[in-house]
Amino acid sequence: MSGDALSQDPAELRRRIDTTKAHPARVYDVFLGGKDNYPMDRAAAAAALTANPRGYLDVRHNRDFMRRAVTRMATDHGIRQFLDIGTGLPTAENVHQIAQRVIPDSRVVYVDHDPVVLAHARALLTSGPEGRTDYIDADMREPGQILEQAAKTLDFDEPIALCLVALLHFVEDEEAYSVVRGLVDALPLGSRLVLTHLTDEMHPEPTRAVQRTYTERGFTFVFRTKAEVERFFTETPGITLDEPGVVPVHQWKPDPAPAPPAIDPEDFARLDDIEKIRYRDINDVTDDDINVYGATGLKG
């Protein structure tokens, strides 16, 4: 295990973290039942939940798509290397835990450019004894730096799964497409692209209401249509979309999501709406609940 980024001065890292404003990674952590968040993040999550009471299913099913996709990459395609960009806060299960359950010597490189994530990144460097993990503090708009550092852990002569999960909706212009092309261009044949993206195409009213709650708190994201998400595959040379194409994440090769933690009904009743999320079973999802597209593709 390594992680040169973790050598950053802790005092400087604390100065980079602003706990007075809600933060996307920490709000995402709230919806996943994590603990690495602050009152402003929980307030933002609560406002989003008021705007769309079942909106937590977008976050939870986005995460479950990653579980299914990484498992399939390892099980069906034998991929043992993963480059996860826009990692977010470590909330079980992470990519290395999923992949190494199938292939114990899997290698995973996590990439993020967020002091909040960096502060908790040691939890990502918990590889099993046969595998390896690393963390790179870098912006996705600097693919050269990412690829140079990732090559210290990953073998670029062997297939790699590039994971861009819930990331590209934070890149608001055409640059998103060129960044994906630049990253995929460096990958060897047999590699895979794993991608999810927010959309307002299916249910405009609730998704835009949630977006407004976040905009009021200082962070924004861009919605893309199915056709615009497909462009990440069709306009990236060498990539072919896997079946079933770009679909709502809960429809991508579905299987039952893991059961939530057990809790006594009386204890559950005493929790607030945000605290209840981590104990809710997400297998009751319907097509009316999801506003995230997911897809994978092959570089061949």
N, C-alpha and C positions, 0 to 999 in steps of 0.2 A: 504494500500500500504506500501511496505517496500523497502529494498535495502541496506543492510549493506555495500555492496561494494562501495556505493556512498560516504561513509564517508572518503574515502582516501584523503590524503592531496593534495589539488589542485596543489601546486608547484611540488610535486613529480610526479603527473600525467602528468603535462606538460613536465617534464624531460623524461618521457617514450615515448613521441610522437615525432617522427622524421619527420618533414615536408620537409626535403631535398630530400626524396626518395618517389617514388610512393608507394602506399599501397593498397592491394587488396580490403579491405572494402571501401576505399574512391573511388577507380576506379569504383567499383560496384555502389556506390552512384552517381557518375557522370552519368552513363548510365541510372539510374532511375530518373534523373532530380533533384537530391538532391543538397543541398548547403553545406554539411559538407565535403568539399574537398579543395585541394590546387592546385596551378599551376602544380606541378609535376604529380599529379593524372590526371589532365585534359590533360596534354601532353601524358601520357600513354594511356588514353582513345582515344585520337586523333590518335595516332600511330596504335592502334588496329583497329580503324575505317578505316584507310587507307588500312590496310591489308585485312579487310573484311568489306566493307561498310554497310552490313546489319547485322553485328555481334551484334549490340545492341538488336536485336530480341531475341538472346539467353538469355540475362539478363532480358529483359522485360517479356518474356514468362516463364522463370523460376519463376519470381515473380507472374505471373498470375496463374501458376500451384499451387503455395502455396495458393492463394486466393481460388481457386476451391476446393483444397483438404481440407483445414480447414473448409470451408463452408459445404462440404459433411460430414466431420467427425461430425460436430455439428448437421446438419439438418437430415441426414439419420441414424446416429449411436448414436446420443444423447451424444456424448463425450463433456464434459464440463471442461476438464483439458488438458493442453498442456505444454509440456516441449520442448522448442525451443532452440537447441544447435547450436552455430555458428550463432547467431542472426544477426550480422552485424549492420550497422548504421540504426537508426530509420528513415524509409522512408514510408510514408503512402501507403497502409494500412499495419499496423502491425498485428500480429496474434491475439492479444487481441481485436483489433477493429473488425476484421472479425468474431471471435467466439462470442463476446458479442453482436453483431448485431442479432445473432440467439438465443443465450442463454445468457441473461444478467448477470447471476451469474457465468459465466465461469472464471476459474482461469488459469493464464499463468505464467510460470517461464521462463525467458530468461537467456541464458548462453552464455558468450563469454569470451575470455581471451586476450583482445586487448585493449590497453589504449585508442585508438581512439574511440572505441565503448563505453567504460566506460565513457569517457568524455561527451558523448551525451546521456547516458542511462536514464537520468531523463525523457526524452520524452517517454520512454517505460513504465513508471510507472504512466500512466494516465488512469487507469482502470475506468470503469463506477462504479456507487455507489454500485451496487449489486455484482460486481465481485472483483477480486484481481489480481494484478501483482507483480512480484518480479524480481530482476536482480541478477545473481550470476557471480562474476568474477572468472572463473575457466577454466582450460584446459580440453578439451574433453577426453584427455588421463588419466584424474583423475576421473573416473566415481564414485568412492566411495565418493569423496568430493561433486560432483554434486548432487548425490542422497541424501546424508545427508542433504545438504542445501535445496534442493527442497522439502523435506518432511516437511519443516516448512510451506509451502504454499499449497502443493498438498497432497491429500489423496491417499496413495498407496494401499488402499483397493478398490479403484474405478478406472475404465479404464482411461488411460492417452494416449494421442497422442504424440509420440516422433517424433519431426520434425528435420531432418538432411538435410536441404535444402542448396545445393551448398556448402557443407562443406567437404565431404569425399575426394574430389579430392585434398585437401591440405594434406592428409595423404598418404605418398608415398609407403607404404609397407603393408605386411600382418597384421600389427597392426590394420589397419582400421577395419578388420573383427572382431578381438577379442574385440575391443572397442564397436562395435555395439552389439555383443553378450552379453557383460557385462551389458550394459544399458538395453537391452530388457529383460534380465533375471530378473531384479528387478521389471519389470512392472507386474501388475495384469492381469489376463485373461480378454479378451475383449478390451485390449489396441490396439493401432495401430502404425505402423511405416510409416512415411512419408519421402520420400527420393528423392533427385535429384543428378545428377552427370554429369560432363562434359565428352564428348567422342570425339575421332577423327575418330571413326569407319565409320560414314556416309559420312563425307566430309573432308578427311585428309588434303588436300592442304590448304584451308583457315584457318582451325582451328590450324594447326601447324604454319602457318604464324603469327597468333595472339599470339600463345604461345611464339614464338621467341621475339616478341616485349616486352612481359612481362619479359621474362628471362633476356633480356638486361637491364632491370630496377630492377633486383634483387629479383624478386619473381617468383616462379614456381608452377605448379600444375601437377598432373598426370591424364592422360586420362585412362578411363577403358571402355572395350567393354560391350556390352549388357550382355553377359554371365557373365562377372566379376561383373556387377552391380546386376544381379540376385542372385549371391552368397550371397549378404547381406541378402537375404531372405531365400534362400534354405539352407544356412549353419548356420542360426540362429535358434536354437531349438524353436519349438512352433509357428513360424511365417509362415503364408500361404499368398502367393501373391494374392492380389485382382485383379479382371479383370479391365483393359485389360492387366495386366502384366507390364513388363518394356517396355515403349514406349517413343518416343520423346515427350517432355512435352506438346507441342501444340496438341497432339493427345489424351492426357489423359482426357477422359470425357469432351470434348470441349464445351464451350459456348462462346458467344461473350465477348471479353475483354472490360472493361469500356472505354468510349470515352476519348480521351486526352483533356487537357484544351483547351478552345477556344482561338484563337489569330487572330488578323487582318492579312490578307495575306501580306500586306506591311511590317508589323512588323516582321513577320516570315521570309521574304526574307532577312531582315537585319541581322539575326542571323547567327552565324557560325554553322558548321555541328554538333558540340557537343551540342550547345544550342538548336538546332532544334529537338533533339531526344525526349525530353519530350512532344513535341507537335505532334509527329507522331502517327498515328493510327496503332496499331500492328495487326489489324484484316486482313491485307493483307499478312500474313505469308504464306509461302509455305514449303513443305518438304525439299527444298534445303536450307532453312535458319537456321534450328535448329540443334544444336549439344549438346543437354542436354537431358539425359534420366530422366524420372520420374516414380515413382511407389509408391503404398501403400500396406500394408499388415496387417493382423489380427493376434493377439496373441490369440490362442484359444486351 
